[in-house]
Amino acid sequence: MSAAHIMMAGAAFAALAGCATPPAPEPRIVTQTVNVPVRAPCPDPADVPQVPRRVAEEHPTMPADPNEQGRILAAKVIELFGYAMRADALLRGCSGP
């Protein structure tokens, strides 16, 4: 081999050595807490509140007196609100925080 070949080979080796990557860092173990949602069991069917009957089912013919109509509808609103509160409490207890 001639001196030119040796110098070219040395230059090639030096160029390849410049492409070398540093050694990989040591792996380390890190413990992390991950919150995972957990499905709650379904409620007992006996605990599910019954849907209130419709006004038309309870009063097929509404009275002509507007005050009486208002009393019937106000009572139905209160009944539906109570149903909604019971159903909401049941669902929130089932679905978690």
Secondary structure, DSSP 8 states (H G I E B T S, - for coil): --HHHHHHHHHHHHHHHHT-------------------------GGGS------HHHH-SS--S-HHHHHHHHHHHHHHHHHHHHHHHHHHHHHH--
